[in-house]
Amino acid sequence: MSLADRVVVIIGGGSGIGFEVARRAADAGARVFLGGRTAATLEAAAEKIGAQWHVVDNTDQDSLAEFFGAVPRVDHLFTPGASYTTGPMRELSDEDAASPFVTKFWGQYHAVKHAAPKLSRDGSVVLMSGAASVRPPGPAPAYIACNAAIEGLGRGLAVELAPVRVNVVAPGTIDGNLWSQRPSDVREASFAQYRSDTVLHRVGNESEVAEAVLYLFGATFTTGSTLYPDGGYSFR
């Protein structure tokens, strides 16, 4: 499926994987709309690729309604934007433990809910989970459960929104914007462990996840599926 003249909406498109998907979609001729929480980040990203942008908070349904009210239609929606805390059940506050569900699960749920009236019948939605859903990397049960719930959400929405296709992308550890913000010693230790745990013995990059998302945009006979660009982490 060509992206030329299609409307691609990305919540969390100002940086990281979301921006890489936006850049590739724009290069393919799509009309791209970026959403996120930080105006300066969105403005800079939009200027680079010729996109439109609007600040949106995916934990606020009024904000989501306003955002999608400014979009003419939605041919493809990708929703990677989220901010949360992870850690062991016995150490996290209930508020921190709930944070993945607040922004990553309910944030994506409500984004799709507000996008639904504008979704093209031949369009698609790609949700974001993570390979931790099927192979927990450590003690972070709420985060792991959230990712698994998103994959279930994708299957449920695929039934309800058909013929719109709904799929999920579940990356492993990716060397990119997110990890660049963490201390170098933490990053290198995590990368070393991940290399050991995968079949391909390396971490991924944002471009590789973007390729998976764009594949799902165009995979016209695929719905309700989860794709794991994780180097073989999830099944080893």
C-alpha positions in Angstrom: 0.0 0.0 0.0 1.4 3.4 -1.0 1.6 6.1 1.6 1.4 8.9 -1.1 -1.3 11.4 -0.1 -2.3 9.3 2.9 -2.7 10.9 6.4 -0.4 9.4 9.0 -0.9 10.4 12.6 1.7 9.7 15.2 1.3 10.5 18.9 4.8 10.5 20.2 6.2 11.5 16.9 8.6 14.3 18.0 11.5 12.0 18.8 12.7 8.4 18.8 10.9 5.6 17.0 7.8 7.8 16.4 9.9 10.4 14.6 11.7 7.8 12.5 8.3 6.5 11.4 7.1 10.1 10.7 10.3 10.8 8.6 9.9 7.7 6.5 6.2 8.3 6.0 6.8 11.9 4.9 9.5 10.7 2.5 7.0 8.3 1.0 4.6 11.2 0.3 2.3 11.0 3.3 0.7 13.9 5.0 2.0 13.6 8.5 0.5 14.9 11.8 2.6 14.8 14.9 1.3 14.9 18.4 3.1 15.0 21.8 3.5 16.9 25.0 6.4 19.2 24.2 5.8 22.0 21.7 9.5 22.8 21.1 10.3 19.1 20.3 7.3 18.8 18.0 8.0 22.0 16.2 11.6 21.1 15.5 10.6 17.6 14.3 7.8 18.9 12.1 10.1 21.5 10.5 12.6 18.8 9.5 10.1 16.7 7.6 7.4 19.1 6.6 4.7 17.8 9.0 1.9 19.5 11.0 1.9 19.3 14.7 -0.2 19.9 17.8 0.5 19.4 21.5 -1.6 16.6 23.0 -1.7 14.8 26.3 -2.8 11.2 25.8 -3.9 11.0 29.5 -6.4 13.8 28.9 -9.4 13.0 26.7 -10.3 16.6 26.1 -6.8 17.1 24.8 -7.2 14.0 22.5 -10.5 15.2 21.3 -9.1 18.6 20.3 -6.1 17.0 18.6 -8.2 14.6 16.4 -10.6 17.5 15.8 -7.8 19.2 13.8 -7.0 16.1 11.7 -9.0 15.7 8.4 -9.0 11.9 8.5 -6.7 9.2 9.8 -5.4 6.6 7.3 -2.7 5.3 9.6 -2.3 5.8 13.4 0.8 5.0 15.4 0.8 5.7 19.2 4.2 5.2 20.8 4.1 8.2 23.2 4.2 7.3 26.9 6.0 8.1 30.1 6.0 5.8 33.1 8.0 4.3 36.0 9.0 0.6 36.3 10.3 -1.5 39.1 9.5 -4.3 41.6 6.1 -4.5 43.2 7.6 -4.4 46.7 9.4 -1.2 46.0 7.1 1.0 43.8 4.3 3.1 45.1 0.9 2.1 43.8 0.9 5.4 41.7 4.2 4.5 40.1 3.1 0.9 39.5 0.0 2.2 37.7 1.9 4.7 35.6 2.4 2.3 32.6 -1.3 1.6 32.4 -2.2 5.3 32.7 0.0 6.5 29.8 0.8 3.4 27.8 -2.4 1.3 28.0 -5.2 3.8 28.6 -3.3 6.5 26.6 -3.3 4.3 23.5 -6.9 3.1 24.2 -8.2 6.6 24.4 -6.2 7.8 21.4 -7.8 5.1 19.2 -11.2 5.9 20.7 -11.0 9.5 19.6 -9.4 8.6 16.3 -12.0 6.0 15.4 -14.6 8.3 13.8 -12.0 9.5 11.3 -10.3 6.1 10.5 -10.4 5.2 6.9 -11.9 1.8 6.2 -8.7 0.7 4.5 -6.5 2.2 7.1 -4.6 0.8 10.1 -3.7 1.4 13.7 -0.3 0.3 15.2 -0.1 0.1 19.0 3.2 0.0 20.9 3.9 -2.7 23.5 7.3 -4.3 24.2 8.9 -7.7 24.2 8.8 -7.8 28.0 5.2 -8.8 27.5 6.3 -12.4 26.8 9.8 -12.5 28.3 10.1 -10.5 31.6 13.6 -9.1 31.8 13.4 -8.5 35.5 11.1 -7.6 38.4 8.7 -5.1 36.9 5.3 -7.0 37.0 3.0 -4.0 36.4 5.0 -2.9 33.4 5.1 -6.5 32.0 1.4 -6.9 32.5 0.7 -3.6 30.8 2.6 -4.6 27.7 0.7 -7.9 27.6 -2.6 -6.0 28.0 -1.8 -3.8 25.0 -1.3 -6.9 22.9 -4.7 -8.1 24.0 -6.1 -4.7 23.3 -4.8 -4.9 19.8 -6.7 -8.2 19.2 -9.9 -6.8 20.7 -9.8 -3.6 18.6 -9.1 -5.6 15.5 -12.4 -7.3 15.9 -14.3 -4.1 16.9 -12.9 -1.8 14.2 -12.7 -4.1 11.3 -12.2 -3.6 8.4 -9.7 -1.1 9.9 -6.6 -3.2 10.7 -5.2 -3.1 14.2 -1.8 -4.5 15.0 0.9 -4.2 17.7 4.6 -3.7 17.5 6.6 -5.0 20.4 10.3 -3.9 20.3 13.1 -5.3 22.3 16.0 -3.1 23.6 16.6 -0.3 21.1 19.7 1.9 21.0 18.1 5.3 20.4 16.5 8.3 22.0 15.1 6.6 25.1 18.3 4.9 26.1 20.5 7.9 25.3 18.9 9.7 28.2 20.0 7.1 30.8 23.4 6.9 32.5 26.1 5.4 30.3 27.0 2.7 32.8 23.3 1.6 33.1 22.9 1.7 29.3 26.0 -0.4 28.6 25.2 -3.0 31.3 21.7 -3.4 29.9 22.9 -3.6 26.3 25.5 -6.2 27.2 22.8 -8.3 28.9 20.5 -8.0 26.0 23.2 -9.0 23.5 23.7 -12.2 25.5 19.9 -12.9 25.7 19.1 -12.6 22.0 19.5 -14.8 19.0 21.1 -12.1 16.9 23.4 -11.0 19.9 22.9 -7.2 19.4 20.5 -4.5 20.3 18.3 -2.9 17.7 17.9 0.6 16.3 15.0 2.9 15.8 15.1 2.4 12.0 14.5 -1.3 12.4 11.4 -0.7 14.5 10.2 1.9 12.0 10.5 -0.6 9.2 8.2 -3.0 11.2 5.6 -0.2 11.8 5.6 0.7 8.1 5.2 -2.9 7.2 2.1 -3.1 9.4 0.7 0.1 7.8 0.8 -1.7 4.4 0.1 -5.3 5.4 -3.4 -5.4 4.1 -4.2 -9.0 5.2 -2.7 -8.7 8.7 -4.8 -7.7 11.7 -4.8 -8.6 15.4 -1.1 -9.5 15.3 1.9 -8.6 17.3 5.2 -8.2 15.6 8.4 -8.5 17.7 11.4 -6.6 16.2 13.6 -7.8 19.1 16.5 -9.8 17.5 15.0 -13.1 18.8 14.8 -12.0 22.5 11.1 -13.0 23.0 11.5 -16.7 22.0 14.9 -17.6 23.4 
